[in-house]
């Protein structure tokens, strides 16, 4: 099992850097110093390896978010938790090459669905719950549609940031966080 995890971690590094389509099983095996036959004994096919790599990435991201939420459960300001969630997400996205998501979406749609489901779950559970806490504490303007806010957060990441990787080249994670998340959050505060 430890070997399998090591194989997945190495494949994830390669996929993140070069994209899933461009990296072959030969490349993964060569990087690991094993034969392609050995790799195929562990993974039925490349699709399986891509899916396990994406799952590893998403599980690690989820663990980072969950640990922070558990530690800061007593945080009086839910906005700080929302900002942290997006900070983790933006840092993870920054580490992925532009071709990673493109190749994932085009050639490995089931793995891309894992990513979409993950982002939806984070926004519709963690972020929406935190916005509801803020509303219940009287920290939000009364007329704010929380579901619309969550949809707009998703659109900003999926439709603005992911297709336009120049944002990561031109701006720091802190600047992106400030303008994508913090400014809109300040706009809905009382």
RODO-2510 file (C-alpha; in nm, 4 decimals, decimal comma):
residues 190
     n   res          X          Y          Z
     1     x     0,0000     0,0000     0,0000
     2     x     0,2874     0,2369     0,0791
     3     x     0,4341     0,1763    -0,2676
     4     x     0,0986     0,2524    -0,4290
     5     x     0,0748     0,5821    -0,2409
     6     x     0,4299     0,6672    -0,3475
     7     x     0,3375     0,5936    -0,7100
     8     x     0,0278     0,8126    -0,6871
     9     x     0,2231     1,0991    -0,5289
    10     x     0,4849     1,0895    -0,8039
    11     x     0,2205     1,0705    -1,0762
    12     x     0,0407     1,3674    -0,9202
    13     x     0,3623     1,5712    -0,9298
    14     x     0,4077     1,4925    -1,2983
    15     x     0,0413     1,5507    -1,3893
    16     x     0,0381     1,8787    -1,1952
    17     x     0,3442     2,0045    -1,3765
    18     x     0,2882     1,8799    -1,7329
    19     x    -0,0818     1,7901    -1,7563
    20     x    -0,2447     1,4479    -1,7542
    21     x    -0,2449     1,3932    -2,1299
    22     x     0,1221     1,4710    -2,1832
    23     x     0,2503     1,2380    -1,9091
    24     x     0,2437     0,8711    -2,0049
    25     x     0,2726     0,5603    -1,7944
    26     x     0,6284     0,5297    -1,9329
    27     x     0,7141     0,8688    -1,7834
    28     x     0,5690     0,7777    -1,4438
    29     x     0,7477     0,4408    -1,4382
    30     x     1,0778     0,5974    -1,5436
    31     x     1,0534     0,8686    -1,2767
    32     x     0,9787     0,6043    -1,0142
    33     x     1,2619     0,3823    -1,1349
    34     x     1,0294     0,0870    -1,1937
    35     x     0,9137    -0,0990    -1,5011
    36     x     0,5927    -0,0102    -1,6774
    37     x     0,4791    -0,3682    -1,6073
    38     x     0,5153    -0,3071    -1,2329
    39     x     0,3105     0,0109    -1,2634
    40     x     0,0359    -0,1750    -1,4512
    41     x     0,0284    -0,4397    -1,1787
    42     x    -0,0785    -0,1657    -0,9382
    43     x    -0,2964     0,0456    -1,1709
    44     x    -0,5226    -0,1128    -1,4290
    45     x    -0,4739     0,1777    -1,6700
    46     x    -0,3716     0,5414    -1,6877
    47     x    -0,7281     0,6566    -1,6288
    48     x    -0,7199     0,4776    -1,2939
    49     x    -0,3883     0,6424    -1,2030
    50     x    -0,5179     0,9877    -1,2993
    51     x    -0,8318     0,9354    -1,0915
    52     x    -0,6333     0,8219    -0,7872
    53     x    -0,3959     1,1178    -0,8279
    54     x    -0,6834     1,3662    -0,8398
    55     x    -0,8407     1,1964    -0,5372
    56     x    -0,5135     1,2339    -0,3467
    57     x    -0,4940     1,6041    -0,4347
    58     x    -0,8540     1,6646    -0,3279
    59     x    -0,8194     1,4624    -0,0070
    60     x    -0,5112     1,6606     0,0946
    61     x    -0,6891     1,9873     0,0247
    62     x    -0,9941     1,8707     0,2192
    63     x    -0,7740     1,7688     0,5129
    64     x    -0,6119     2,1148     0,5218
    65     x    -0,9519     2,2828     0,5239
    66     x    -1,1027     2,0414     0,7786
    67     x    -0,8120     2,0715     1,0213
    68     x    -0,8349     2,4489     1,0143
    69     x    -1,2132     2,4478     1,0596
    70     x    -1,1852     2,2091     1,3572
    71     x    -0,9110     2,4151     1,5200
    72     x    -1,0881     2,7445     1,4621
    73     x    -1,4362     2,6165     1,5481
    74     x    -1,4551     2,8782     1,8200
    75     x    -1,3547     3,1594     1,5790
    76     x    -1,5997     3,4435     1,6492
    77     x    -1,5689     3,5764     1,2943
    78     x    -1,6826     3,3260     1,0275
    79     x    -1,5383     3,5517     0,7564
    80     x    -1,1864     3,4551     0,8673
    81     x    -1,2693     3,0879     0,8084
    82     x    -1,4108     3,1611     0,4616
    83     x    -1,0979     3,3557     0,3735
    84     x    -0,8806     3,0680     0,4947
    85     x    -1,0734     2,8142     0,2839
    86     x    -1,0169     3,0183    -0,0303
    87     x    -0,6552     3,0821     0,0644
    88     x    -0,5952     2,7061     0,0786
    89     x    -0,7759     2,6603    -0,2538
    90     x    -0,5856     2,9349    -0,4337
    91     x    -0,2518     2,8044    -0,3074
    92     x    -0,3376     2,4570    -0,4369
    93     x    -0,4496     2,5948    -0,7748
    94     x    -0,1293     2,7960    -0,8061
    95     x     0,0701     2,4700    -0,7923
    96     x    -0,1123     2,3198    -1,0907
    97     x    -0,0091     2,3866    -1,4492
    98     x    -0,2620     2,5357    -1,6930
    99     x    -0,2615     2,2107    -1,8876
   100     x    -0,3568     2,0087    -1,5799
   101     x    -0,7213     2,1181    -1,5738
   102     x    -0,7478     2,1436    -1,9507
   103     x    -0,6281     1,7857    -2,0013
   104     x    -0,8301     1,6633    -1,7054
   105     x    -1,1510     1,8125    -1,8426
   106     x    -1,0913     1,7030    -2,2017
   107     x    -0,9386     1,3565    -2,1643
   108     x    -1,0327     1,2406    -1,8133
   109     x    -1,3862     1,3714    -1,7569
   110     x    -1,4602     1,1363    -1,4672
   111     x    -1,1585     1,2684    -1,2805
   112     x    -1,2622     1,6242    -1,3622
   113     x    -1,6054     1,5481    -1,2164
   114     x    -1,4281     1,4575    -0,8899
   115     x    -1,2772     1,8070    -0,8875
   116     x    -1,6112     1,9730    -0,9688
   117     x    -1,7914     1,7743    -0,6991
   118     x    -1,5220     1,8679    -0,4500
   119     x    -1,5426     2,2417    -0,5198
   120     x    -1,9213     2,2280    -0,5072
   121     x    -1,9114     2,0429    -0,1750
   122     x    -1,6668     2,2909    -0,0212
   123     x    -1,8749     2,5898    -0,1237
   124     x    -2,2173     2,4429    -0,0485
   125     x    -2,1172     2,2984     0,2879
   126     x    -1,8325     2,4928     0,4460
   127     x    -1,8763     2,8352     0,2861
   128     x    -2,2572     2,8388     0,2898
   129     x    -2,2612     2,7182     0,6522
   130     x    -2,0156     2,9909     0,7525
   131     x    -2,2214     3,2549     0,5723
   132     x    -2,5303     3,1303     0,7570
   133     x    -2,3413     3,1590     1,0869
   134     x    -2,2478     3,5160     0,9937
   135     x    -2,6097     3,5935     0,9082
   136     x    -2,7345     3,4432     1,2369
   137     x    -2,4807     3,6543     1,4273
   138     x    -2,6121     3,9644     1,2527
   139     x    -2,2856     4,0239     1,0662
   140     x    -2,4433     4,0344     0,7175
   141     x    -2,6750     4,2826     0,5535
   142     x    -3,0332     4,1605     0,5726
   143     x    -3,1019     4,1458     0,1995
   144     x    -2,8087     3,9177     0,1072
   145     x    -2,8868     3,6024    -0,0922
   146     x    -2,6358     3,3517     0,0473
   147     x    -2,6813     3,1001    -0,2339
   148     x    -2,6134     3,3682    -0,4935
   149     x    -2,2966     3,4691    -0,3085
   150     x    -2,1793     3,1048    -0,3144
   151     x    -2,2583     3,0714    -0,6859
   152     x    -2,0602     3,3876    -0,7594
   153     x    -1,7627     3,2572    -0,5602
   154     x    -1,7704     2,9359    -0,7670
   155     x    -1,7940     3,1262    -1,0947
   156     x    -1,5012     3,3502    -1,0016
   157     x    -1,2766     3,0516    -0,9465
   158     x    -1,3984     2,8189    -1,2229
   159     x    -1,4708     3,0708    -1,4979
   160     x    -1,2232     3,3496    -1,4246
   161     x    -0,9175     3,2058    -1,2500
   162     x    -0,8850     2,8540    -1,3946
   163     x    -0,9074     2,9466    -1,7637
   164     x    -0,6851     3,2537    -1,7179
   165     x    -0,3706     3,1284    -1,5510
   166     x    -0,2083     3,4667    -1,6172
   167     x    -0,3689     3,5782    -1,2923
   168     x    -0,1289     3,3527    -1,1014
   169     x     0,1661     3,4881    -1,2984
   170     x     0,0656     3,8516    -1,2517
   171     x    -0,0686     3,8562    -0,8953
   172     x     0,0220     3,7020    -0,5626
   173     x    -0,2138     3,4638    -0,3865
   174     x    -0,2782     3,7386    -0,1306
   175     x    -0,3801     3,9887    -0,4012
   176     x    -0,6126     3,7376    -0,5649
   177     x    -0,7620     3,6475    -0,2285
   178     x    -0,8140     4,0146    -0,1468
   179     x    -0,9914     4,1012    -0,4719
   180     x    -1,1804     3,7771    -0,5374
   181     x    -1,2980     3,6978    -0,1868
   182     x    -1,2279     3,9654     0,0741
   183     x    -1,3643     4,2665    -0,1159
   184     x    -1,6963     4,0901    -0,1909
   185     x    -1,7163     3,9722     0,1721
   186     x    -1,6682     4,3287     0,2957
   187     x    -1,9460     4,4350     0,0609
   188     x    -2,2000     4,2065     0,2292
   189     x    -2,1022     4,2876     0,5891
   190     x    -2,3149     4,5160     0,8021
***
